[in-house]
Amino acid sequence: MTAIGIPPRTPQDWDVPAAEAADQFMALKRRRLADGVAAEARHLIDPFDRVFAALASASTARCSCDADYPGWTPGRTS
């Protein structure tokens, strides 16, 4: 018995055999990998990706430069 009165569980007490649990776990891993590959593929063929990426550099008036932060050194905490 444990400190709270519940008997310890053994692998024989499990509801799902270990081999079946391992198979389910691997299926989940394969599904997540497939989802990630599909998401990347969708991103690569996105017709608006180039337009979106160009937004950052199209307007230099909205970008900062060194003159905007006199005396600031990158990497310095304050």
N, C-alpha and C positions, 0 to 999 in steps of 0.2 A: 504494500500500500504506500501511496505517496503521502506527503504531509497533509494534504487536504482530503484524504480518504478515497482517492480514485486509484484503482489498480493500474499499474503500468501496462501499456499496450505493447504487444509484440507484433512482428510482421505477419504472423498467422492470424491475428485479430483484424487485420485491415480489411476494409470492405472491397477494395479493388486489388487484384493481384499486382505485384510489383512490375511484372513484365507489361501488363496492360497500362499501368500508370506511366511507365517509361515511354510506351508507344504514344500515348496521348500527349505527353510532354513534347516529344519529338515532332508530332504533327502540329502542335501549336507553334513550335520554333520554325518549322518549314512555312507555315501560313504567314507568320510575321515577316519572314524573309521575303516571301513572295509579295506581300503587301508593300514592302519597302522598295523592291525592284520595280513594281508597277508604278508607284508614286514617282520614282526617279524617271521612269520612261515617260510618264505624263508631263513631267517638268521639262524634259529635253525636247519634246515636240510642241511645247506651248507656243502658239503663234505670237503671243504678246510678251514673251520673255525679253526679247531685245528692246521692245518699247519701254518696258518697265525698267530695265537696266540703264537705258539712256536717260531716264528722268533724273538720276543722280548727277549727271555731268552736263545736262542741257542748260541749266541755269547757274552760271557762275556767281550771280549776284546773291544767291542763297547759300553759297559755300563759304566756309571760313578760311582765313589764311593767317600766316604768322603775324601780320600787322594788326590783326584783330586782338591779339593777346600779347602785348609787349611785356617782356621780362619773364614770360612763362617758359619753363624748360620741360619738354616731354619726359615723363617718367618720374618727375619730382613730385613728392606728396603734397607740398604746399609752398 
